[in-house]
């Protein structure tokens, strides 16, 4: 689905924000891209969706090389939800906002109206279609952003710290929707520094100072706690306890299995 080859990016000639990124994301994956502030994770998200052009290297989406000529084609397949949903609203009503992207794609009116109703129902927004987006809660606003992208028949969705401004209830609500969408086949790329959210993903990519420090299956990486410490990321308390007890006389096989199952479950 997405292949990044030897990609680097810099805003000026002094420092590379991303260095030699090689990453493959398959159809249906849920990948969490983790990193401390300044690690380059949001910059990586913007290069994938074509908001920033790599200084070096290549990005392919479904075999199509991302370039100025193919940008429109790629953006039909890859959508992004940002940290602050207020920055994404362009419509007077929720209905208008969901329609906006489809209008840009010249989708026929009948199909557009059908898509609005379908995705509003899918994301739980039907009662809010004629409301102003500004009157909605944070979680509802993010759901409007998600619905607008899905309505364009997007295959990949990037969430760039999309829950960081939400309260715990709204955050859990949005994460539940993301989980369901991934189960239905949507490829999800989650940019986050929150390990609790990242543990919902099947795969993890850890960035440090613009480089990939580690990548792989979630459970495989969680068994390498030194990687998270090197990237200045905190593991959940339950996993910290697991590793502290791991090589002590108190740790039995049964306790080890139980603590791992509890600490790594989401």
C-alpha positions in Angstrom: 0.0 0.0 0.0 2.7 2.6 1.0 6.4 2.2 0.4 9.0 4.8 1.5 12.5 4.4 0.1 15.6 6.2 1.4 13.5 9.3 2.2 15.0 12.4 3.8 13.5 15.8 4.4 14.9 19.1 5.6 13.3 22.6 5.9 16.6 24.3 5.3 20.2 23.4 4.6 21.3 23.1 8.3 19.5 20.0 9.6 17.6 17.0 8.2 14.3 16.5 10.0 14.0 13.0 8.5 17.0 10.9 7.6 17.0 7.9 5.3 13.5 6.6 6.1 12.7 3.1 4.8 9.2 1.9 5.6 6.5 -0.4 4.1 2.9 -0.3 5.2 0.6 -3.0 3.9 -3.1 -2.8 3.1 -5.1 -3.2 6.3 -2.2 -2.5 8.7 -2.6 -0.4 11.8 0.8 1.2 12.3 1.7 3.5 15.2 4.5 5.9 14.6 6.0 6.8 18.0 8.5 9.5 18.9 9.3 12.2 21.4 8.5 15.8 20.5 10.8 16.8 17.6 11.5 13.3 16.5 10.0 14.0 13.0 6.8 12.0 13.2 4.4 14.7 12.1 6.8 15.7 9.3 6.7 12.1 8.2 2.9 12.1 8.1 2.9 15.3 6.0 5.3 13.8 3.4 3.2 10.7 3.1 0.1 12.8 2.2 2.0 15.1 0.0 1.9 18.3 2.1 5.7 18.3 2.2 8.0 17.1 -0.6 10.9 14.9 0.3 14.4 16.3 -0.2 15.7 12.9 -1.1 14.1 9.5 -1.7 10.7 8.3 -3.0 7.2 7.5 -1.7 4.9 5.1 -3.5 1.2 4.7 -2.8 -0.4 1.6 -4.4 2.6 1.6 -6.8 2.2 5.2 -7.8 5.2 7.4 -7.1 4.2 10.6 -5.2 5.1 13.7 -7.2 3.5 17.0 -8.2 1.9 15.2 -11.2 0.4 12.4 -9.1 -0.4 14.4 -6.0 -4.1 14.6 -6.8 -4.3 10.8 -7.4 -2.5 10.0 -4.1 -4.6 12.3 -2.0 -7.7 10.5 -3.3 -6.3 7.5 -1.5 -4.7 8.9 1.6 -6.4 11.3 4.1 -5.2 13.0 7.2 -6.9 14.0 10.5 -5.0 16.7 12.4 -4.6 17.5 16.1 -7.1 20.4 16.0 -10.3 19.6 14.1 -11.3 23.2 14.1 -8.5 23.9 11.5 -10.2 21.4 9.1 -13.7 22.8 9.0 -14.8 24.7 5.8 -18.6 24.1 5.8 -21.4 25.9 7.6 -22.9 22.6 8.7 -21.6 19.1 9.3 -23.4 18.1 6.1 -21.6 20.7 4.1 -18.3 19.8 5.7 -18.6 16.1 4.8 -19.6 17.1 1.3 -16.6 19.4 0.7 -14.0 16.8 -0.2 -16.4 15.0 -2.5 -17.3 18.3 -4.3 -13.6 18.7 -5.1 -13.5 15.3 -6.6 -16.6 16.1 -8.8 -18.5 13.2 -7.4 -22.1 13.2 -8.8 -24.7 14.9 -6.6 -26.8 11.8 -6.0 -23.7 9.7 -5.0 -22.5 12.5 -2.8 -25.8 12.8 -0.9 -25.9 9.0 -0.5 -22.3 9.1 0.9 -23.1 11.8 3.4 -26.0 9.8 4.9 -24.0 6.5 4.8 -20.9 7.8 6.5 -22.7 10.0 8.9 -24.6 7.0 10.1 -21.4 4.9 10.2 -19.6 7.4 12.4 -22.7 8.2 14.5 -23.2 11.8 13.2 -26.7 11.6 11.7 -28.3 13.7 14.5 -25.7 16.4 13.9 -25.8 16.8 10.1 -27.5 20.2 10.1 -25.6 21.6 13.1 -22.6 24.0 12.9 -19.3 22.1 13.5 -18.3 24.8 16.0 -21.1 23.7 18.4 -19.9 20.1 18.6 -17.7 18.5 21.2 -14.1 17.7 20.5 -14.8 14.0 19.9 -17.7 14.8 17.6 -15.5 17.3 15.6 -12.9 14.6 15.0 -15.6 12.2 13.8 -16.8 14.9 11.3 -13.2 15.0 10.0 -13.1 11.2 9.7 -16.5 11.0 8.0 -15.4 13.7 5.4 -12.3 11.7 4.5 -14.1 8.3 4.4 -16.7 9.8 2.1 -14.0 10.3 -0.5 -13.4 6.6 -0.6 -10.1 7.0 1.1 -8.1 3.7 1.6 -5.5 5.0 4.1 -6.1 7.4 7.0 -3.4 9.2 9.0 -4.2 10.4 12.5 -1.6 13.1 13.4 -1.9 13.4 17.2 -5.7 13.4 16.5 -6.7 12.7 20.1 -4.2 14.8 22.0 -6.6 17.7 22.6 -9.5 15.5 23.6 -10.7 14.6 27.1 -10.4 10.9 28.1 -14.1 10.1 27.2 -13.8 11.7 23.8 -10.4 10.1 23.2 -11.8 6.6 24.0 -14.7 7.3 21.7 -12.5 8.3 18.7 -10.2 5.3 19.3 -13.2 3.0 19.3 -14.2 4.3 15.9 -10.6 4.0 14.5 -10.5 0.4 15.8 -13.7 -0.5 14.0 -12.6 1.2 10.8 -9.4 -0.8 10.8 -11.3 -4.0 11.4 -13.4 -3.2 8.3 -10.2 -2.9 6.2 -9.1 0.7 6.5 -5.3 1.1 6.6 -4.5 3.3 9.7 -1.3 5.2 10.4 -1.3 6.8 13.9 1.2 9.5 14.8 1.5 9.6 18.5 3.7 9.9 21.6 1.1 8.1 23.7 2.2 4.5 24.2 -1.3 3.5 25.5 -2.8 4.5 22.1 0.1 3.0 20.2 -0.5 -0.4 21.9 -3.8 -0.7 19.9 -1.8 -1.0 16.7 -0.4 -4.2 15.2 2.9 -2.6 14.3 5.1 0.1 15.7 7.7 2.4 14.3 9.9 4.3 16.8 11.5 7.5 15.6 14.4 9.3 17.3 15.9 12.5 15.9 14.4 11.9 12.5 15.6 8.3 12.1 13.9 5.0 12.5 15.3 3.6 15.7 13.2 0.4 15.6 10.2 -1.0 13.7 8.2 -4.2 13.8 5.4 -6.2 15.4 4.0 -4.5 18.5 4.7 -7.4 20.9 8.2 -7.9 19.5 9.1 -4.2 20.2 7.4 -4.2 23.6 9.9 -6.9 24.6 12.7 -4.5 23.9 12.1 -1.9 26.5 15.6 -0.3 26.0 14.3 0.9 22.6 11.5 2.9 24.2 13.9 4.3 26.9 16.4 5.4 24.2 13.6 7.2 22.4 12.5 8.8 25.7 9.1 7.1 25.6 7.5 5.7 28.8 6.1 2.2 28.9 2.8 1.6 30.7 3.3 1.1 34.5 2.1 -2.6 34.2 5.0 -3.3 31.7 7.5 -1.5 33.9 6.5 -3.7 36.8 6.8 -6.8 34.5 10.4 -5.9 33.5 11.4 -5.0 37.1 10.3 -8.4 38.4 11.4 -10.4 35.3 14.8 -11.4 36.7 14.0 -11.7 40.4 13.3 -14.8 42.5 9.7 -13.6 42.8 8.9 -14.2 39.1 7.4 -17.5 38.3 6.4 -18.7 34.8 2.7 -18.3 35.7 3.2 -14.8 37.1 5.4 -13.8 34.1 2.6 -14.9 31.6 -0.1 -13.2 33.6 1.8 -9.9 33.9 2.8 -9.9 30.2 -0.8 -10.6 29.2 -2.1 -7.8 31.4 0.7 -5.3 30.5 0.6 -5.8 26.8 -3.2 -6.0 26.3 -5.2 -3.1 25.0 
